[in-house]
Amino acid sequence: MLSRVYSCAVVGLEGVIVEVEVDYTNGLPGVTIVGLPDAAVQESRERVQTAVKNAGLHFPRHRIVVNLSPAAIRKEGPAYDLPIALGVIILAGFLPQDSIEGALFVGELSLDGVVRHTRGVLPMAAAARANGFKRIFVAESDAGEAALIPDLEVYPVQTLAHLYDHLAGRRFIEPYLPTTDSIEPLFTPTDFSEIKGQEHVKRALEVAAAGGHNVLMVGSPGSGKTLLARALPGILPEMSIEESLDVTRIFSVADQLPAGTPLIKYRPFRSPHHTISHAGLVGGGNIPKPGEISLAHRGVLFLDEFPEFGSRVLEVMRQPMEDKVVTISRAKGSLTFSANFQLIAAMNPCPCGYYGDSQKPCTCAPAVVTKYQKRISGPMLDRIDIHIEVPRVDYEKLSGNKLGETSETIRQRVQAARNIQQARFTNPDSQSSNIVCNSDMRVGEIRQFCQLKDEGQSLMRAAMSQMNLSARAYHRILKLARTIADLANSEEIQSPHLAEALQYRPKLMLS
């Protein structure tokens, strides 16, 4: 007799249906698992045997063979405990095969039979629906995540014994009903009204939020760079349900969904330490997992102390910043993770931090300052649209009680600019349906939507000559000017819009 139970594996960010076949042969009692299982899957032999016995069921005294198909895909993690145990129960004759028709099972088992959380439930549930499954059985803690996929009945399983009673028709498990409880954000941004001074930096961040542009802030220690960066998520537009599911899928695969948060509704803000490895930043490992740039997808990646990051770490970001995806290649194949993030970087102008400061003198030699600044390569700087200096805030502004504009007020202007961009890129005559904001525009869209008048052409020609701009910088200035024009609700890019965009280009700090 052969039993078949369906489960799911996660490859990259997608689910792949796995058929768990269980049979027994002559030989000494034991369990053999084949089909490219990793160590965690191999260890399920002991967990399953003990869990089945503690559920009050008899474990067959045969040589049991478990095959995880397709065999070409590597199986990892404890998610196969529940389907293997169920296959053994069916094999022993406690349940008929048709009792699990049209159902998919995912879950780790403890020794007493309790079903525990597993990572990647959201892409598994999506794969289940895409492959025609009507029901999915998961751990109680994972039910909210699986229920994000429509047209799929989700059953929260507490214990193996409870699942057995349900399938045997003794004690039924009620399908999970999604709740409408409010979900707390993973990160609470600072309100812009609490930041004293720095009006020109706030303006630059507003432009960055409106067009999804990358920003580099340069200033002495204590000038407010980190505070400003942490305020940026508060003015970004709210995520659509498609974006929320996109982000949640990545967090689910990386096993970083907080307890009680089945859906991420707020844009992520990731701030890795400068000691991070390149694999930690872009993703990797023997079985590749998403890195920080993927966890920042649709949100903000904040790199404080920018020059302190290893040069190799920064250089591997160049391709994802252009393509909005990161491809990790291994001998066994390649995986692609989404990485459409907004980079906000902050740095001091020199090792001591006070080069060019108005009050405190710099103690660094000119050669040391130059070496420090050159840790950021030219190609990396070229990919950053907005370069802004953050000066020291004077006492009068710090001690004053006057509050600036709130984040909500600024966010409304940003949302209005994004609405203009959305209407532009979803035009039936446009081939730009996959573009979200101005920073995503390619050369074709720039030629179509960033036309300059004669006065603007003259200004751009002079800037190209005097600032030695590359072709990439030229296109980035046009995209930035388009965003500034959108904030001003202007259909055409005017000379003031272009002039403001040119002000955000990097300036040589050393004379």
Residue, then its C-alpha position, 0 to 999 in steps of 0.5 A: m500500500l502506498s500513501r500520497v500526501y502533498s506539501c510544498a517547498v520554497v525555491g527563491l520566493e516561489g512555492v513548489i508543490v512536493e509529493v510525499e510518498v510513503d511506503y513500506t518494504n521488508g527489512l528492519p524497522g526504520v524510516t528512510i527519507v529520499g529526495l534530496p533532504d537536508a539535515a532538518v528533513q532527515e531529523s524528522r524521522e525521530r520527530v514523526q515517530t514520537a509525535v505519532k505515538n504521542a498522538g495515541l496512534h500505532f507507528p508501523r513496525h516496518r522499514i518505511v521509505v519516504n520519497l519527496s518528489p520532485a527529487a531534483i529540488r533540494k528539500e530543507g527545513p522541518a515543514y515536511d514533518l506533518p505530511i510525513a506523519l500523515g502519510v504514515i497514518i494513512l499507510a497504517g490504515f488509520l485514515p483512507q487516502d481520499s480523506i486528504e483529497g485536494a488538501l496541502f499540509v505544512g508544519e513542524l511537529s514537536l515530540d508531543g504532536v504540537v504543530r509549530h510555525t514554519r517559514g515561507v507559508l505565504p508563497m506555499a499557500a499561493a502555490a497551493r491555490a495556483n495548483g488547484f488545491k482547495r484546502i491547506f492545513v498549517a500551524e495555528s500561528d501561520a493561519g493568518e499568513a496563509a489566509l492572505i491568499p483568496d479562494l483557499e480554505v485555511y485550517p489552523v492545526q493545533t496538534l497531530a491528534h486534532l488533525y487526525d480527529h478532523l480527517a476521521g470525522r470525529r472533531f472538526i477544525e473550523p476554517y480560519l476567518p481573517t480578523t480586521d484587527s489593526i496591525e502595528p507598524l514594524f518601525t515608527p518613523t520620526d515626525f518631520s515637525e519634530i526636526k528643527g531646521q534643515e529645511h533644505v534637507k527636508r525638501a530634498l527628502e520630499v523630492a526623494a520620496a515623491g520619485g523614489h530617488n536615492v539620497l546621500m547625506v553628508g554632514s558632521p556628527g550630530s547634525g541630524k542625518t540619522l534622524l532625517a533618514r528615520a523620518l523618511p518612511g513617514i512621508l512615503p505613500e501607503m503601500s497597495i495590497e499588491e505591494s504589501l503581499d510582495v513585501t510579506r512574501i519576502f519576509s515570510v521566506a526570510d522567516q522575519l515576519p513578527a508574531g501576530t503580523p500576517l501582512i506587512k502594511y507599512r513600508p519596511f525600513r532596514s538599517p544594517h550595521h556596516t560590519i554586514s557581509h555582502a551575503g547578508l546585504v544582497g542575499g546568499g548562502n548554500i541555499p540562497k536566502p533574501g538579504e537586506i536589500s530584498l527585505a527593504h523591497r518597496g521601502v527604505l534601505f538606510l546605510d549609516e556610516f556609508p564609507e565604513f561598509g566594505s568596498r566589496v559590499l557596496e559594489v555588489m549593490r550596483q547591479p540591484m540598484e539599476d535592475k531592481v532585482v538581485t540574481i544569486s548564482r550557484a552551481k545548482g542554479s540561479l535564484t532571483f529576489s526582488a530588490n526595488f528599494q530606496l537607498i538613503a546613505a549618510m556619511n561624515p565628510c572625513p574620519c574625524g567628522y568635522y571637515g568643512d564644519s563651521q565651528k569645530p576644526c578638522t584634524c585630518a590631513p588633506a590626503v586622509v580626507t581624500k582617501y576617506q571620501k574615495r572609499i565610495s566609488g564613482p560608479m556608486l556615487d553616480r547611481i545616487d540622484i540626490h547629494i545633500e549637505v547636512p549642516r550643523v543646526d544653530y542654537e536658536k532653531l534647536s531651542g525654539n518652540k516653532l514646529g515645522e510641517t508635519s509628516e502627514t502634510i508632506r506625505q499628501r504632496v508626495q502622494a499627489a505627485r505619485n498619483i500623477q506618475q501612476a496616471r502617466f505610466t498606466n496610460p494605455d498608450s504607454q509601454s511603462s505599466n511595470i514602472v511605479c515611480n520616476s526613478d524606475m524610468r528607462v531611457g525610452e520613458i525619459r525621452q518620452f516624458c522628460q522633454l526640455k524646452d530651449e531654455g532648459q536645453s541651454l542650461m543642461r548643455a552648460a551643466m554637462s560641460q562644466m560638471n563633466l556629467s556622465a550619460r547616467a548622470y544626465h538621465r538621472i538629472l532629467k528623472l529628478a527634474r521630472t519629479i520636481a515638476d510633478l511636485a509643482n503639478s507642472e506638465e512641463i519641466q521648467s528651468p527652475h525644476l532643472a536648476e533644483a535638480l542640478q543642485y543635488r549633484p555631488k560637489l567636490m569637498l576638497s579644493 
